[in-house]
Amino acid sequence: MLDPAERTHRIEYTENTITEYIIPSGTAISGSDSGHYFGVICDSNFYFGNPTKGNKVSRTASPFWKKFHPKKSLGTQIEFQIEDKPKHTFSDPVNLSFSLNAYWHWFNEDLPLFKYFRTNDHKIITNELSAWQKESLEHLPDIRDRIVELATPCVVEAPEFHMFTKPDGTVGKNSAWTTEFLMDTFLPARSSQDRKIYISRNKDAQARGVDNEDEVREFLGSQGFEFYENFSELSLQDKLDLLHSCQVVVSATGANLSHVYAMRPGTKVVDFNHKFLLDTEHWYNNIGDTAGLKWITCGMETGSPAKRPKMKNNNLVVDIKLLGKALEL
């Protein structure tokens, strides 16, 4: 990690252990409209937490979660209203795998758990999936054929529920095995090209755009970089193939870097994030460690507000001299 104060440091953390939860003969509730914070009612207890991913959107999208704080209300008596929600009944055990339907979370938290779902042959219950999620499942046909999509919120009854804990350690600290799983599952067309690309977030992202992008483009253009303004619109296979052909990728931190595991070992990623986030690892860098990439994160000044709230989602102001130094390292 690099910033104008010349600070560098190494981040270390312990990977999460994946645990399977098996809950007999209960009633599963899908959670909020966004899918997560699902759980299972069994013997008058509500089981949730480790097997589920929640965020602010999950809570605010549901009247229930607005009143019940999942971390502070454990052990309290609560009431569920399930009569007004569609009920789906299965005669055999099922896996529960509701998703936030967010790009980074899907590829680095939800989808890798299908490795563990392969330890059984039960159906996999999810909320309705987007087109790009279904596109990714074409690479896992055995999993795709077991998926059952349900509109949420809903209620599911089955003789047995299987759930697995999430692999991330918060704030994108994903485990090495998840990147290895992605590398084995999503294969790029092999290429020996040495392209240099800049991935913009200004048009197709709601957070961490670049306020002085014209200046960035002028500088990188002089260095032979190509520019991608609508990277998110590429097909999954096209993203994999493009990244595999690159010698250097430059971008603000974001889901646009989810597939850099497709790059060749020894190639370089230069990303930039807010300086105030450099004291802890914040997304993506550990993908580079596992994939053998040379990864340099530059701390940049916080710029104008973006469409998403919270300071960490604000736009960035890129220090061109610092960016040039990172490219030289």
Secondary structure, DSSP 8 states (H G I E B T S, - for coil): -B-TT--------------EEEEEEEEEE--STTS-S-EEEETTEEE-STT----HHHHHT-HHHHH--TTT-TT-------TTS-EEE-SS-EEE------HHHIIIIIGGGHHHHTTS--EEEEE---HHHHHHHTT-HHHHTTEEEE-SS-EEEEEEEEEE--S--STT---HHHHHHHHHHS--------EEEEE--TTT-SS--BTTHHHHHHHHHHTT-EEES-GGGS-HHHHHHHHHTEEEEEEESSGGGTTGGGS-TT-EEEEEEEGGGTTS--SSHHHHHHHT-EEEEEEEEE-S--SS-SGGGS-EE--HHHHHHHHH-
